[in-house]
Amino acid sequence: MAKYIVLSFFVLLSLSCATTGKGSLNDPYRPISENEMSNYVIVETIQVNFTAEEIGPLFIGNMVTKPIKERAYLQLKGEAGKKYQGTFDIKNIIIILKEEHDHDINEWIATGDVVVPNIARETAIAVESSLTLAAEELKKLLPKDVKIAIMYITSSDTVMTEYIADELEYILVNDGYVVINRTELNRIRAEQNLQLSGEVDDETAVSIGKFIGASIIITGSISGTESTKRLRLRAIDTETTQVIAVVSERL
């Protein structure tokens, strides 16, 4: 009978931080506090089976290594994307490794909670207003005959960044722009084992954009605090690597 090793970890949207130690607020693998979970609503628990080629150790101590964690997260996100649209994420992930394989392709089982943001109505209205203004300025500078990929929005508030990325996709698609579906982007990343987070530089983001067939990539950030908080969006041409548009709106 096959043996099983069960490991639990919790992930946020970003996939770039360290996997050991207590971690900072931006550490994607630290346990999520009860206070943070109040920002989400769990809609269901899902499970996926996947395989991964062994390219180095599977564990560091009793911790599953980063490539397997990333693969589990992306597989679960892709599976949830078949049913859910808009802003959602995967939390409370549990990974099970089936042992006793005679080859380097290992079988894994991952389960996780599908969550949607619990954003206050007043906050959502304010964000939508700022995003609408930013998107209108951005559209004035974007050609319509190219493929666009919304790569990432950086912020300490991962719920807000996913919300903004999904809403921006909605705005652009409904205005006639060709935007690579973010669920498809996650699927491609899972298949090719690509890493993408708010910590990558423009060169890496452009390379990934080219790989997925995008002529223009959009990145963004939320910076500042209280009255100085702003949403900034940047559009980069993947052929020339030039920034072709930058817009900024107060949040």
C-alpha positions in Angstrom: 0.0 0.0 0.0 1.3 3.4 -0.9 2.5 5.6 2.0 1.5 9.2 2.3 3.2 12.3 3.7 0.9 15.1 4.6 2.1 18.7 4.8 0.0 21.8 5.5 0.9 25.3 4.4 -0.9 28.5 3.8 -0.4 30.7 0.7 -1.1 34.3 -0.2 -1.2 35.4 -3.9 2.5 36.3 -4.2 4.8 33.4 -5.0 8.3 34.9 -4.3 9.2 34.9 -0.7 11.1 32.6 1.6 9.7 29.3 2.8 11.4 29.1 6.2 11.0 30.9 9.4 8.1 32.9 10.7 8.1 35.2 7.7 7.0 38.8 7.1 3.5 40.1 6.3 4.4 39.5 2.6 5.7 35.9 3.1 3.3 33.7 1.0 3.9 30.6 3.1 3.3 31.9 6.7 0.1 30.8 8.5 -2.8 33.2 8.0 -4.1 34.7 11.2 -7.8 34.6 12.2 -7.9 38.4 11.8 -6.7 38.1 8.2 -9.2 35.4 7.4 -11.9 37.9 8.2 -11.0 39.5 4.9 -12.3 36.3 3.0 -15.3 34.2 2.6 -14.7 30.4 2.1 -17.0 29.2 -0.7 -15.8 25.6 -0.9 -12.9 23.1 -0.5 -11.4 21.6 -3.7 -8.9 18.8 -4.5 -6.6 18.2 -7.4 -4.2 15.4 -8.4 -1.1 16.4 -10.2 2.4 15.1 -11.1 5.7 16.8 -10.8 9.1 15.8 -12.0 11.7 15.6 -9.2 14.3 18.3 -9.8 16.1 18.3 -6.5 15.0 17.5 -2.9 11.2 17.3 -2.3 11.6 18.5 1.3 13.8 20.8 3.4 13.6 19.4 6.8 9.8 18.8 7.2 8.9 21.5 4.7 7.9 20.8 1.2 10.1 22.7 -1.3 9.0 25.8 -3.1 8.5 24.4 -6.6 6.0 21.8 -5.3 4.1 24.5 -3.3 3.9 26.7 -6.4 2.7 23.8 -8.6 0.0 22.9 -6.0 -1.2 26.5 -5.7 -1.4 27.0 -9.5 -3.1 23.6 -10.1 -5.8 24.5 -7.4 -6.2 28.0 -8.8 -6.6 26.6 -12.3 -9.2 24.0 -11.2 -11.2 26.7 -9.3 -11.1 28.9 -12.3 -13.2 26.4 -14.2 -16.1 27.2 -11.9 -15.4 30.7 -10.5 -14.9 34.0 -12.3 -13.6 37.3 -11.0 -11.7 37.6 -7.8 -10.9 34.4 -5.8 -7.9 32.8 -4.3 -6.8 29.5 -2.6 -6.0 29.3 1.1 -5.3 26.6 3.7 -3.6 24.3 1.3 -2.7 20.7 2.3 -0.3 18.7 0.2 -0.1 14.9 0.2 2.8 13.0 -1.4 2.4 9.4 -2.6 5.6 7.6 -1.9 7.1 4.4 -3.3 7.7 5.5 -6.9 10.5 3.9 -9.0 10.8 6.9 -11.2 11.3 10.7 -10.9 7.7 11.6 -11.6 6.0 11.9 -8.3 2.2 12.0 -7.7 0.7 14.6 -5.4 -2.7 15.4 -4.0 -3.5 19.0 -3.0 -6.6 20.4 -1.3 -7.4 24.0 -0.5 -10.2 26.4 0.3 -11.6 28.6 -2.4 -12.0 32.1 -1.0 -13.5 35.3 -2.3 -12.7 38.8 -0.8 -14.9 40.2 1.8 -14.4 43.9 0.8 -16.5 46.5 2.5 -19.0 48.2 0.2 -17.6 51.6 0.9 -14.0 50.5 0.1 -15.1 48.7 -3.1 -16.9 51.9 -4.3 -13.8 54.0 -3.7 -11.5 51.5 -5.4 -13.8 51.1 -8.4 -14.0 54.9 -8.9 -10.2 55.3 -8.9 -9.7 52.2 -11.1 -12.3 53.5 -13.6 -10.4 56.8 -13.9 -7.1 55.1 -14.2 -8.4 52.7 -16.8 -9.9 55.5 -18.9 -6.5 57.3 -19.0 -4.7 54.0 -19.8 -7.0 53.1 -22.7 -6.2 56.4 -24.4 -2.6 55.1 -24.8 -3.2 51.4 -25.6 -3.7 50.1 -29.1 -6.6 47.8 -29.6 -5.2 45.4 -32.1 -2.7 43.6 -29.8 -2.9 41.0 -27.0 -2.6 42.4 -23.5 -1.7 40.5 -20.3 -2.4 41.9 -16.8 0.7 40.5 -15.0 0.4 41.7 -11.4 -0.5 44.5 -9.1 1.8 44.9 -6.0 0.5 45.8 -2.6 0.6 44.6 1.0 -3.1 44.0 0.6 -3.4 40.9 -1.6 -7.1 40.9 -1.5 -7.2 44.4 -3.0 -4.6 43.6 -5.7 -6.6 40.6 -7.0 -9.8 42.6 -7.0 -8.1 45.4 -9.0 -6.5 43.0 -11.5 -9.8 41.2 -12.2 -11.8 44.5 -12.4 -9.2 45.9 -14.9 -9.5 42.8 -17.0 -13.3 43.2 -17.0 -13.1 46.9 -18.0 -10.6 46.3 -20.9 -12.4 43.3 -22.3 -15.8 45.0 -22.3 -14.2 47.9 -24.2 -13.0 45.7 -27.0 -9.5 45.0 -25.9 -8.0 41.5 -26.4 -6.8 40.4 -22.9 -5.3 37.1 -22.1 -7.6 35.4 -19.6 -6.0 35.3 -16.1 -7.2 31.8 -15.6 -5.4 30.8 -18.8 -2.3 32.7 -17.6 -2.3 30.6 -14.4 -2.7 27.4 -16.4 0.2 28.2 -18.6 2.3 29.1 -15.6 1.5 25.8 -14.0 2.3 23.8 -17.2 5.6 25.6 -17.8 6.5 25.9 -14.1 6.8 29.7 -14.5 7.2 31.9 -11.5 5.5 35.3 -11.4 4.9 37.6 -8.5 5.0 41.2 -7.5 8.7 40.9 -6.8 9.9 40.2 -10.4 11.6 42.9 -12.4 10.4 44.3 -15.7 12.8 42.2 -17.7 11.4 39.0 -16.2 7.8 40.2 -16.6 8.4 41.0 -20.3 10.0 37.6 -20.9 6.9 35.9 -19.5 4.7 38.2 -21.4 6.4 37.2 -24.7 6.1 33.5 -23.8 2.3 33.7 -23.3 1.9 35.7 -26.5 1.2 39.2 -25.1 2.4 42.3 -27.0 1.7 44.5 -24.1 1.9 43.7 -20.4 0.3 45.7 -17.6 1.8 45.9 -14.1 0.8 48.1 -11.3 1.1 49.0 -7.6 -0.7 50.4 -4.7 1.6 52.6 -2.6 1.4 55.2 0.2 -0.8 55.3 3.3 -4.1 57.0 4.2 -4.4 60.3 2.2 -1.3 59.5 0.1 -2.4 56.1 -1.2 -2.3 55.9 -5.0 -3.0 53.3 -7.7 -0.4 53.3 -10.5 -0.6 51.3 -13.7 2.2 50.8 -16.3 1.9 49.3 -19.8 5.1 47.9 -21.3 5.7 46.9 -24.9 7.2 43.3 -24.9 9.1 43.8 -28.2 10.8 47.1 -27.4 10.6 46.8 -23.6 9.6 50.4 -23.5 7.1 51.8 -21.0 4.3 53.1 -23.3 1.9 54.4 -20.6 1.9 55.3 -16.9 -1.3 56.4 -15.1 -1.8 57.3 -11.4 -5.0 57.8 -9.4 -5.6 58.6 -5.8 -7.3 55.8 -3.8 
